[in-house]
Amino acid sequence: MKRWFLIVAGALLALVAVVRRGQAQDPLDSLIACHDTQKLIFENTFVRVIDDVILPGVSEPKHRHPHGVVVSLEDGDTETRLYPDGQPQRRHSTKGTATWNETLVHDVKNVGTKATHFIRIDIKF
């Protein structure tokens, strides 16, 4: 019985690996496009939680996010361009505030004098 279970479990794991390898990754996924500044800290079926730290003068390239909540852990100043129009907008984030964002594609530059620090909770639905 154990041997049969191990064979089936191994076959299922091999199938999952093949399917995952065949799925194209979105180059605008924020964790791919912004791999230097964004780190995954939690993920399940419902949410993906990202720790996002941008040093002064550093830019995050064009990337996308689904609906979600952004919590600012530090005061910070950024310049953001929303696509498709790409017009730059300056924003000031205040430590301890949370904002709701609709699905968006944007790039971000830290135009302040200290690192920005955000926790982003992306909703999966």
KAZILIN-V696357 format. One record per helix or strand. SS is the DSSP state (H for helix, E for strand). FROM is the first residue (numbers start at 0). LEN is the number of residues. If there is no record, write none. Layout:
# KAZILIN-V696357
ss=[SS;SS]
from=[FROM;FROM]
len=[LEN;LEN]
This chain:
# KAZILIN-V696357
ss=[H;E;H;E;E;E;E;E;E;E;E;E]
from=[1;28;29;37;46;58;67;75;87;97;103;115]
len=[21;1;4;6;8;7;5;7;6;4;7;8]
